[in-house]
């Protein structure tokens, strides 16, 4: 069996912000009735975090959950604990209609860090990145140029991006191009 590697094996770029491959991340697509008490328990059992509300992300340490649609969450746990998290979800949701799938190797995650992180995403996505409109704890599913992506802030200067692994190199290129020195717009400064 081969060793797991992240999509771009730790690639990074230093420009107006730092763009880096965030490494391996355990990710589970969880679909079902987000309003059920069993779903709330499943998220808590698997991540230690609360179930997120609409367009929110919750985290507890290295784990968390992100709202993706009215019946879908993205559960994130350390890469090597996905099987355990899936077992906890299946136990908590026994008797309910749900779908829980390990999508860790089908996704890539990037981190954009620096004072201009909002501007980099605003150049590429139709998301209102203004302070007050998009804050830590917020998540948006959107388009990044020509591909699907999800973006959220972990703190005031750090944004995470998740995309399909098959377009990871393209997304990394977009982020690096947007972060090239000299391209600052300064809208959020």
N, CA and C atoms as a LAMMPS dump frame, in Angstrom:
ITEM: TIMESTEP
0
ITEM: NUMBER OF ATOMS
567
ITEM: BOX BOUNDS ff ff ff
-5.0000000000000000e+02 5.0000000000000000e+02
-5.0000000000000000e+02 5.0000000000000000e+02
-5.0000000000000000e+02 5.0000000000000000e+02
ITEM: ATOMS id mol type element x y z
1 1 1 N 0.855 -1.172 0
2 1 2 C 0 0 0
3 1 3 C 0.902 1.236 0
4 2 1 N 0.552 2.233 -0.786
5 2 2 C 1.354 3.451 -0.865
6 2 3 C 1.015 4.395 0.276
7 3 1 N 1.949 5.295 0.566
8 3 2 C 1.732 6.298 1.606
9 3 3 C 0.882 7.428 1.053
10 4 1 N -0.007 7.943 1.883
11 4 2 C -0.858 9.07 1.483
12 4 3 C -0.015 10.337 1.417
13 5 1 N -0.274 11.157 0.406
14 5 2 C 0.386 12.454 0.275
15 5 3 C -0.667 13.486 -0.091
16 6 1 N -0.418 14.72 0.306
17 6 2 C -1.347 15.789 -0.054
18 6 3 C -1.223 16.079 -1.546
19 7 1 N -2.172 16.797 -2.065
20 7 2 C -2.25 17.037 -3.508
21 7 3 C -0.983 17.664 -4.078
22 8 1 N -0.413 18.628 -3.39
23 8 2 C 0.771 19.324 -3.909
24 8 3 C 1.987 19.157 -3.012
25 9 1 N 1.947 18.158 -2.142
26 9 2 C 3.097 17.761 -1.327
27 9 3 C 3.754 18.933 -0.605
28 10 1 N 2.934 19.789 0.001
29 10 2 C 3.462 20.87 0.817
30 10 3 C 3.909 22.112 0.07
31 11 1 N 3.498 22.27 -1.161
32 11 2 C 3.896 23.446 -1.945
33 11 3 C 3.494 24.726 -1.227
34 12 1 N 4.338 25.763 -1.368
35 12 2 C 3.996 27.054 -0.774
36 12 3 C 4.541 28.182 -1.631
37 13 1 N 3.969 29.36 -1.435
38 13 2 C 4.35 30.559 -2.181
39 13 3 C 4.258 31.749 -1.241
40 14 1 N 5.302 32.578 -1.237
41 14 2 C 5.288 33.801 -0.441
42 14 3 C 5.197 34.99 -1.378
43 15 1 N 4.094 35.708 -1.278
44 15 2 C 3.87 36.921 -2.055
45 15 3 C 3.307 37.972 -1.12
46 16 1 N 2.228 38.602 -1.519
47 16 2 C 1.576 39.561 -0.625
48 16 3 C 0.991 38.847 0.585
49 17 1 N 0.734 37.558 0.428
50 17 2 C 0.337 36.651 1.506
51 17 3 C 1.083 35.34 1.282
52 18 1 N 1.02 34.457 2.251
53 18 2 C 1.585 33.122 2.071
54 18 3 C 0.465 32.186 1.642
55 19 1 N 0.707 31.447 0.585
56 19 2 C -0.24 30.442 0.083
57 19 3 C 0.457 29.098 0.256
58 20 1 N -0.218 28.155 0.912
59 20 2 C 0.417 26.847 1.083
60 20 3 C -0.593 25.712 1.018
61 21 1 N -0.095 24.591 0.546
62 21 2 C -0.84 23.34 0.604
63 21 3 C -0.947 23.001 2.087
64 22 1 N -2.151 22.86 2.604
65 22 2 C -2.356 22.651 4.045
66 22 3 C -2.1 21.218 4.479
67 23 1 N -1.754 20.336 3.563
68 23 2 C -1.439 18.961 3.928
69 23 3 C -2.661 18.065 3.977
70 24 1 N -2.44 16.866 4.452
71 24 2 C -3.518 15.879 4.525
72 24 3 C -4.557 16.296 5.561
73 25 1 N -5.815 16.159 5.189
74 25 2 C -6.925 16.502 6.069
75 25 3 C -7.997 15.442 5.913
76 26 1 N -8.432 14.879 7.018
77 26 2 C -9.537 13.941 6.969
78 26 3 C -10.83 14.692 6.707
79 27 1 N -11.594 14.255 5.717
80 27 2 C -12.85 14.913 5.367
81 27 3 C -13.917 13.864 5.093
82 28 1 N -15.081 14.104 5.672
83 28 2 C -16.22 13.204 5.506
84 28 3 C -17.416 14.032 5.049
85 29 1 N -18 13.652 3.93
86 29 2 C -19.262 14.256 3.516
87 29 3 C -20.358 13.551 4.297
88 30 1 N -21.15 14.335 5.018
89 30 2 C -22.231 13.789 5.84
90 30 3 C -23.537 14.426 5.398
91 31 1 N -24.434 13.58 4.891
92 31 2 C -25.738 14.067 4.433
93 31 3 C -26.835 13.427 5.256
94 32 1 N -27.864 14.226 5.527
95 32 2 C -28.997 13.732 6.295
96 32 3 C -29.817 14.895 6.824
97 33 1 N -30.643 14.622 7.801
98 33 2 C -31.506 15.631 8.421
99 33 3 C -30.671 16.426 9.424
100 34 1 N -30.24 17.624 9.045
101 34 2 C -29.383 18.432 9.908
102 34 3 C -30.108 18.932 11.144
103 35 1 N -31.412 18.846 11.167
104 35 2 C -32.187 19.29 12.317
105 35 3 C -32.399 18.214 13.373
106 36 1 N -31.958 17.003 13.1
107 36 2 C -32.228 15.918 14.054
108 36 3 C -31.253 15.938 15.226
109 37 1 N -31.739 15.484 16.357
110 37 2 C -30.899 15.387 17.558
111 37 3 C -29.774 14.379 17.35
112 38 1 N -30.061 13.318 16.585
113 38 2 C -29.023 12.32 16.313
114 38 3 C -27.889 12.916 15.472
115 39 1 N -28.221 13.816 14.541
116 39 2 C -27.188 14.459 13.725
117 39 3 C -26.308 15.346 14.607
118 40 1 N -26.928 16.08 15.516
119 40 2 C -26.17 16.92 16.447
120 40 3 C -25.197 16.06 17.251
121 41 1 N -25.682 14.931 17.734
122 41 2 C -24.833 14.007 18.501
123 41 3 C -23.724 13.43 17.629
124 42 1 N -24.032 13.072 16.399
125 42 2 C -23.026 12.489 15.506
126 42 3 C -21.869 13.453 15.268
127 43 1 N -22.191 14.713 15.031
128 43 2 C -21.146 15.715 14.795
129 43 3 C -20.3 15.893 16.049
130 44 1 N -20.956 15.998 17.183
131 44 2 C -20.237 16.174 18.455
132 44 3 C -19.351 14.971 18.756
133 45 1 N -19.885 13.771 18.553
134 45 2 C -19.121 12.551 18.819
135 45 3 C -17.898 12.443 17.911
136 46 1 N -18.057 12.802 16.645
137 46 2 C -16.975 12.648 15.676
138 46 3 C -15.915 13.742 15.774
139 47 1 N -16.333 14.957 16.149
140 47 2 C -15.404 16.098 16.089
141 47 3 C -15.147 16.78 17.427
142 48 1 N -16.051 16.614 18.371
143 48 2 C -15.964 17.372 19.612
144 48 3 C -16.54 18.771 19.471
145 49 1 N -16.892 19.163 18.252
146 49 2 C -17.427 20.498 17.971
147 49 3 C -18.949 20.443 17.851
148 50 1 N -19.557 21.602 17.994
149 50 2 C -21.005 21.71 17.822
150 50 3 C -21.363 21.597 16.341
151 51 1 N -22.598 21.218 16.09
152 51 2 C -23.092 21.196 14.706
153 51 3 C -23.211 22.646 14.233
154 52 1 N -22.678 22.977 13.05
155 52 2 C -22.742 24.363 12.576
156 52 3 C -24.12 24.736 12.053
157 53 1 N -24.414 26.012 12.118
158 53 2 C -25.621 26.541 11.509
159 53 3 C -25.361 26.859 10.041
160 54 1 N -26.359 27.435 9.4
161 54 2 C -26.269 27.766 7.978
162 54 3 C -25.084 28.7 7.709
163 55 1 N -24.268 28.351 6.731
164 55 2 C -23.071 29.093 6.314
165 55 3 C -22.085 29.317 7.457
166 56 1 N -22.01 28.33 8.371
167 56 2 C -21.079 28.407 9.496
168 56 3 C -20.143 27.205 9.503
169 57 1 N -19.034 27.392 10.205
170 57 2 C -18.093 26.309 10.457
171 57 3 C -17.768 26.334 11.943
172 58 1 N -17.717 25.17 12.551
173 58 2 C -17.364 25.065 13.963
174 58 3 C -16.106 24.22 14.064
175 59 1 N -15.306 24.488 15.075
176 59 2 C -14.064 23.734 15.23
177 59 3 C -13.771 23.483 16.694
178 60 1 N -13.099 22.392 16.928
179 60 2 C -12.598 22.045 18.254
180 60 3 C -11.246 21.372 18.014
181 61 1 N -10.17 22.107 18.276
182 61 2 C -8.841 21.573 18.003
183 61 3 C -8.642 21.359 16.516
184 62 1 N -8.21 20.162 16.143
185 62 2 C -7.949 19.824 14.738
186 62 3 C -9.179 19.293 14.015
187 63 1 N -10.327 19.334 14.644
188 63 2 C -11.551 18.784 14.06
189 63 3 C -12.62 19.861 13.971
190 64 1 N -13.608 19.602 13.14
191 64 2 C -14.71 20.542 13.021
192 64 3 C -15.716 20.079 11.994
193 65 1 N -16.709 20.932 11.77
194 65 2 C -17.747 20.631 10.789
195 65 3 C -18.155 21.923 10.099
196 66 1 N -18.434 21.818 8.821
197 66 2 C -18.818 22.97 8.01
198 66 3 C -20.154 22.703 7.337
199 67 1 N -21.035 23.709 7.359
200 67 2 C -22.322 23.624 6.679
201 67 3 C -22.056 23.757 5.181
202 68 1 N -22.551 22.813 4.399
203 68 2 C -22.337 22.851 2.954
204 68 3 C -23.632 23.065 2.18
205 69 1 N -24.746 22.603 2.711
206 69 2 C -26.057 22.786 2.091
207 69 3 C -27.104 22.402 3.133
208 70 1 N -28.395 22.6 2.833
209 70 2 C -29.421 22.301 3.839
210 70 3 C -29.43 20.862 4.357
211 71 1 N -28.792 19.939 3.631
212 71 2 C -28.751 18.553 4.117
213 71 3 C -27.337 17.97 4.106
214 72 1 N -26.317 18.84 4.123
215 72 2 C -24.942 18.337 4.005
216 72 3 C -23.969 19.111 4.886
217 73 1 N -23.103 18.35 5.543
218 73 2 C -21.995 18.908 6.311
219 73 3 C -20.693 18.322 5.785
220 74 1 N -19.605 19.059 5.952
221 74 2 C -18.272 18.536 5.718
222 74 3 C -17.646 18.382 7.092
223 75 1 N -17.427 17.147 7.497
224 75 2 C -16.825 16.843 8.785
225 75 3 C -15.322 16.721 8.566
226 76 1 N -14.545 17.464 9.356
227 76 2 C -13.095 17.438 9.222
228 76 3 C -12.459 16.94 10.516
229 77 1 N -11.569 15.969 10.359
230 77 2 C -10.85 15.36 11.477
231 77 3 C -9.411 15.113 11.007
232 78 1 N -8.489 14.846 11.926
233 78 2 C -7.155 14.474 11.46
234 78 3 C -7.236 13.299 10.485
235 79 1 N -6.369 13.324 9.485
236 79 2 C -6.416 12.35 8.398
237 79 3 C -6.434 10.903 8.9
238 80 1 N -5.625 10.604 9.899
239 80 2 C -5.504 9.222 10.357
240 80 3 C -6.624 8.781 11.305
241 81 1 N -7.611 9.645 11.541
242 81 2 C -8.717 9.286 12.439
243 81 3 C -10.063 9.195 11.714
244 82 1 N -10.045 9.213 10.388
245 82 2 C -11.298 9.196 9.62
246 82 3 C -12.118 7.939 9.898
247 83 1 N -11.492 6.788 9.928
248 83 2 C -12.242 5.538 10.154
249 83 3 C -12.957 5.573 11.504
250 84 1 N -12.276 6.076 12.532
251 84 2 C -12.886 6.185 13.858
252 84 3 C -14.061 7.168 13.835
253 85 1 N -13.884 8.297 13.163
254 85 2 C -14.957 9.298 13.068
255 85 3 C -16.163 8.726 12.326
256 86 1 N -15.924 7.998 11.244
257 86 2 C -17.029 7.366 10.508
258 86 3 C -17.78 6.382 11.398
259 87 1 N -17.067 5.602 12.187
260 87 2 C -17.712 4.643 13.087
261 87 3 C -18.583 5.37 14.111
262 88 1 N -18.089 6.486 14.652
263 88 2 C -18.873 7.265 15.617
264 88 3 C -20.13 7.842 14.964
265 89 1 N -20.002 8.319 13.733
266 89 2 C -21.155 8.862 13.007
267 89 3 C -22.194 7.774 12.77
268 90 1 N -21.734 6.622 12.306
269 90 2 C -22.661 5.523 12.021
270 90 3 C -23.379 5.046 13.285
271 91 1 N -22.684 5.026 14.393
272 91 2 C -23.306 4.633 15.667
273 91 3 C -24.352 5.658 16.094
274 92 1 N -23.99 6.931 16.028
275 92 2 C -24.905 7.993 16.462
276 92 3 C -26.143 8.097 15.581
277 93 1 N -26.007 7.784 14.295
278 93 2 C -27.124 7.947 13.355
279 93 3 C -27.86 6.645 13.054
280 94 1 N -27.576 5.612 13.821
281 94 2 C -28.251 4.326 13.598
282 94 3 C -29.763 4.514 13.606
283 95 1 N -30.41 3.985 12.583
284 95 2 C -31.86 4.086 12.479
285 95 3 C -32.337 5.291 11.689
286 96 1 N -31.435 6.213 11.342
287 96 2 C -31.795 7.39 10.527
288 96 3 C -31.277 7.202 9.103
289 97 1 N -31.923 7.878 8.183
290 97 2 C -31.465 7.894 6.801
291 97 3 C -30.324 8.906 6.705
292 98 1 N -29.129 8.453 6.3
293 98 2 C -27.982 9.346 6.177
294 98 3 C -26.971 8.74 5.222
295 99 1 N -26.005 9.562 4.832
296 99 2 C -24.878 9.12 4.017
297 99 3 C -23.627 9.73 4.618
298 100 1 N -22.628 8.924 4.897
299 100 2 C -21.342 9.396 5.404
300 100 3 C -20.249 8.741 4.569
301 101 1 N -19.455 9.562 3.885
302 101 2 C -18.45 9.047 2.959
303 101 3 C -17.115 9.737 3.202
304 102 1 N -16.057 8.947 3.257
305 102 2 C -14.702 9.483 3.372
306 102 3 C -14.3 10.084 2.022
307 103 1 N -14.122 11.404 1.987
308 103 2 C -13.712 12.09 0.749
309 103 3 C -12.318 12.72 0.895
310 104 1 N -11.58 12.298 1.901
311 104 2 C -10.275 12.886 2.206
312 104 3 C -9.336 12.919 1.004
313 105 1 N -9.255 11.828 0.287
314 105 2 C -8.309 11.748 -0.828
315 105 3 C -8.85 12.349 -2.116
316 106 1 N -10.077 12.811 -2.092
317 106 2 C -10.677 13.45 -3.264
318 106 3 C -10.641 14.973 -3.158
319 107 1 N -10.116 15.497 -2.069
320 107 2 C -10.097 16.939 -1.829
321 107 3 C -8.679 17.43 -1.552
322 108 1 N -8.483 18.724 -1.739
323 108 2 C -7.227 19.398 -1.388
324 108 3 C -7.581 20.611 -0.552
325 109 1 N -6.679 20.974 0.359
326 109 2 C -6.916 22.139 1.205
327 109 3 C -5.711 23.074 1.13
328 110 1 N -6.011 24.363 1.033
329 110 2 C -4.975 25.388 1.003
330 110 3 C -5.197 26.376 2.13
331 111 1 N -4.111 27.007 2.569
332 111 2 C -4.187 28.056 3.577
333 111 3 C -3.588 29.33 2.989
334 112 1 N -4.311 30.433 3.126
335 112 2 C -3.865 31.755 2.699
336 112 3 C -3.709 32.561 3.976
337 113 1 N -2.485 33.036 4.229
338 113 2 C -2.215 33.704 5.506
339 113 3 C -1.523 35.036 5.269
340 114 1 N -2.073 36.067 5.903
341 114 2 C -1.489 37.396 5.829
342 114 3 C -2.583 38.451 5.846
343 115 1 N -2.158 39.681 6.029
344 115 2 C -3.112 40.79 6.136
345 115 3 C -3.969 40.945 4.88
346 116 1 N -3.485 40.533 3.729
347 116 2 C -4.229 40.668 2.478
348 116 3 C -5.019 39.44 2.077
349 117 1 N -5.236 38.501 2.985
350 117 2 C -5.926 37.251 2.64
351 117 3 C -7.325 37.496 2.072
352 118 1 N -8.069 38.436 2.656
353 118 2 C -9.422 38.738 2.156
354 118 3 C -9.368 39.171 0.69
355 119 1 N -8.398 40.008 0.381
356 119 2 C -8.275 40.542 -0.974
357 119 3 C -7.985 39.44 -1.993
358 120 1 N -7.16 38.479 -1.615
359 120 2 C -6.817 37.387 -2.532
360 120 3 C -8.081 36.617 -2.908
361 121 1 N -8.907 36.283 -1.913
362 121 2 C -10.145 35.542 -2.203
363 121 3 C -11.126 36.414 -2.972
364 122 1 N -11.208 37.697 -2.637
365 122 2 C -12.135 38.601 -3.331
366 122 3 C -11.787 38.729 -4.809
367 123 1 N -10.523 38.603 -5.166
368 123 2 C -10.112 38.66 -6.575
369 123 3 C -10.61 37.452 -7.359
370 124 1 N -10.822 36.339 -6.669
371 124 2 C -11.094 35.073 -7.35
372 124 3 C -12.511 34.531 -7.189
373 125 1 N -13.228 34.986 -6.165
374 125 2 C -14.539 34.412 -5.843
375 125 3 C -15.609 35.487 -5.724
376 126 1 N -16.829 35.194 -6.149
377 126 2 C -17.933 36.139 -5.965
378 126 3 C -18.517 36.048 -4.553
379 127 1 N -17.687 36.385 -3.568
380 127 2 C -18.072 36.338 -2.164
381 127 3 C -17.766 37.698 -1.56
382 128 1 N -18.689 38.234 -0.782
383 128 2 C -18.444 39.498 -0.082
384 128 3 C -17.456 39.211 1.047
385 129 1 N -16.211 39.619 0.874
386 129 2 C -15.152 39.353 1.84
387 129 3 C -14.963 40.501 2.825
388 130 1 N -15.833 41.492 2.8
389 130 2 C -15.694 42.652 3.676
390 130 3 C -15.802 42.246 5.142
391 131 1 N -14.99 42.889 6.001
392 131 2 C -15.163 42.658 7.434
393 131 3 C -16.622 42.952 7.822
394 132 1 N -17.166 42.097 8.641
395 132 2 C -18.571 42.217 9.02
396 132 3 C -19.461 41.331 8.171
397 133 1 N -19.125 41.175 6.898
398 133 2 C -19.896 40.296 6.015
399 133 3 C -19.333 38.883 6.023
400 134 1 N -18.025 38.771 6.21
401 134 2 C -17.356 37.465 6.223
402 134 3 C -16.332 37.493 7.347
403 135 1 N -16.556 36.669 8.342
404 135 2 C -15.722 36.666 9.543
405 135 3 C -15.327 35.23 9.892
406 136 1 N -14.367 35.065 10.811
407 136 2 C -14.076 33.706 11.278
408 136 3 C -15.37 33.028 11.749
409 137 1 N -15.519 31.778 11.349
410 137 2 C -16.747 31.042 11.655
411 137 3 C -17.719 31.018 10.494
412 138 1 N -17.443 31.821 9.449
413 138 2 C -18.282 31.841 8.245
414 138 3 C -17.657 30.944 7.186
415 139 1 N -18.487 30.296 6.392
416 139 2 C -18.018 29.495 5.26
417 139 3 C -18.915 29.772 4.07
418 140 1 N -18.339 29.734 2.89
419 140 2 C -19.114 29.875 1.654
420 140 3 C -18.661 28.818 0.667
421 141 1 N -19.631 28.192 0.033
422 141 2 C -19.368 27.366 -1.148
423 141 3 C -19.535 28.298 -2.323
424 142 1 N -18.596 28.258 -3.237
425 142 2 C -18.595 29.236 -4.311
426 142 3 C -17.804 28.709 -5.5
427 143 1 N -17.554 29.591 -6.426
428 143 2 C -16.682 29.312 -7.567
429 143 3 C -15.388 30.077 -7.352
430 144 1 N -14.28 29.446 -7.642
431 144 2 C -12.986 30.124 -7.652
432 144 3 C -12.527 30.045 -9.106
433 145 1 N -12.702 31.166 -9.806
434 145 2 C -12.496 31.191 -11.257
435 145 3 C -13.416 30.135 -11.871
436 146 1 N -12.89 29.043 -12.387
437 146 2 C -13.708 28.067 -13.108
438 146 3 C -14.066 26.811 -12.313
439 147 1 N -13.699 26.755 -11.027
440 147 2 C -13.912 25.517 -10.276
441 147 3 C -14.668 25.758 -8.967
442 148 1 N -15.266 24.698 -8.468
443 148 2 C -15.969 24.758 -7.188
444 148 3 C -14.971 24.812 -6.041
445 149 1 N -15.31 25.586 -5.023
446 149 2 C -14.455 25.694 -3.84
447 149 3 C -15.305 26.072 -2.638
448 150 1 N -14.762 25.831 -1.469
449 150 2 C -15.35 26.32 -0.222
450 150 3 C -14.267 27.129 0.47
451 151 1 N -14.655 28.269 1.05
452 151 2 C -13.687 29.141 1.728
453 151 3 C -14.212 29.507 3.11
454 152 1 N -13.302 29.58 4.088
455 152 2 C -13.653 30.029 5.427
456 152 3 C -12.428 30.648 6.085
457 153 1 N -12.702 31.473 7.083
458 153 2 C -11.638 32.116 7.845
459 153 3 C -11.448 31.375 9.165
460 154 1 N -10.179 31.121 9.506
461 154 2 C -9.886 30.535 10.813
462 154 3 C -9.545 31.626 11.816
463 155 1 N -9.039 32.754 11.321
464 155 2 C -8.812 33.948 12.14
465 155 3 C -8.793 35.152 11.198
466 156 1 N -8.539 36.335 11.716
467 156 2 C -8.659 37.57 10.935
468 156 3 C -7.715 37.642 9.732
469 157 1 N -6.648 36.845 9.717
470 157 2 C -5.693 36.89 8.607
471 157 3 C -5.435 35.528 7.976
472 158 1 N -6.294 34.554 8.238
473 158 2 C -6.083 33.213 7.698
474 158 3 C -7.37 32.68 7.085
475 159 1 N -7.261 32.231 5.84
476 159 2 C -8.4 31.67 5.113
477 159 3 C -8.02 30.29 4.625
478 160 1 N -8.935 29.368 4.743
479 160 2 C -8.763 28.014 4.205
480 160 3 C -9.634 27.865 2.97
481 161 1 N -9.135 27.1 2.019
482 161 2 C -9.848 26.807 0.778
483 161 3 C -9.832 25.3 0.575
484 162 1 N -10.983 24.727 0.274
485 162 2 C -11.075 23.316 -0.09
486 162 3 C -11.586 23.244 -1.519
487 163 1 N -10.938 22.38 -2.312
488 163 2 C -11.377 22.147 -3.692
489 163 3 C -11.192 20.664 -4
490 164 1 N -11.632 20.26 -5.17
491 164 2 C -11.392 18.891 -5.594
492 164 3 C -9.899 18.715 -5.856
493 165 1 N -9.376 17.57 -5.49
494 165 2 C -7.953 17.277 -5.677
495 165 3 C -7.553 17.38 -7.15
496 166 1 N -8.455 17.034 -8.032
497 166 2 C -8.139 17.037 -9.466
498 166 3 C -7.831 18.434 -10.004
499 167 1 N -8.251 19.482 -9.292
500 167 2 C -7.979 20.854 -9.735
501 167 3 C -7.049 21.592 -8.765
502 168 1 N -6.385 20.856 -7.899
503 168 2 C -5.528 21.472 -6.877
504 168 3 C -4.422 22.323 -7.494
505 169 1 N -3.774 21.837 -8.508
506 169 2 C -2.683 22.602 -9.126
507 169 3 C -3.217 23.894 -9.743
508 170 1 N -4.372 23.82 -10.376
509 170 2 C -5.004 25.004 -10.961
510 170 3 C -5.344 26.033 -9.874
511 171 1 N -5.952 25.578 -8.767
512 171 2 C -6.329 26.475 -7.677
513 171 3 C -5.083 27.09 -7.048
514 172 1 N -4.053 26.296 -6.836
515 172 2 C -2.813 26.822 -6.28
516 172 3 C -2.246 27.911 -7.197
517 173 1 N -2.269 27.674 -8.492
518 173 2 C -1.803 28.682 -9.45
519 173 3 C -2.624 29.961 -9.375
520 174 1 N -3.944 29.834 -9.272
521 174 2 C -4.806 31.01 -9.139
522 174 3 C -4.45 31.813 -7.895
523 175 1 N -4.319 31.109 -6.773
524 175 2 C -4.009 31.775 -5.51
525 175 3 C -2.644 32.467 -5.565
526 176 1 N -1.672 31.798 -6.144
527 176 2 C -0.331 32.387 -6.261
528 176 3 C -0.342 33.604 -7.184
529 177 1 N -1.037 33.513 -8.306
530 177 2 C -1.138 34.659 -9.221
531 177 3 C -1.791 35.851 -8.523
532 178 1 N -2.851 35.599 -7.776
533 178 2 C -3.555 36.676 -7.07
534 178 3 C -2.69 37.28 -5.974
535 179 1 N -1.718 36.513 -5.469
536 179 2 C -0.852 36.972 -4.379
537 179 3 C 0.469 37.562 -4.867
538 180 1 N 0.642 37.664 -6.174
539 180 2 C 1.887 38.244 -6.71
540 180 3 C 2.072 39.669 -6.2
541 181 1 N 3.268 40.013 -5.726
542 181 2 C 3.522 41.387 -5.313
543 181 3 C 3.275 42.371 -6.452
544 182 1 N 2.723 43.505 -6.116
545 182 2 C 2.409 44.512 -7.116
546 182 3 C 0.957 44.467 -7.572
547 183 1 N 0.246 43.409 -7.208
548 183 2 C -1.136 43.289 -7.634
549 183 3 C -2.142 43.702 -6.58
550 184 1 N -1.663 44.347 -5.509
551 184 2 C -2.562 44.73 -4.421
552 184 3 C -3.562 45.787 -4.883
553 185 1 N -4.782 45.59 -4.488
554 185 2 C -5.826 46.566 -4.759
555 185 3 C -6.012 47.461 -3.537
556 186 1 N -5.888 46.89 -2.35
557 186 2 C -5.979 47.641 -1.103
558 186 3 C -7.388 47.979 -0.682
559 187 1 N -8.354 47.275 -1.225
560 187 2 C -9.748 47.582 -0.937
561 187 3 C -10.098 47.396 0.538
562 188 1 N -9.532 46.352 1.176
563 188 2 C -9.865 46.05 2.569
564 188 3 C -8.852 46.647 3.554
565 189 1 N -7.895 47.427 3.046
566 189 2 C -6.843 48.005 3.916
567 189 3 C -7.386 49.129 4.774
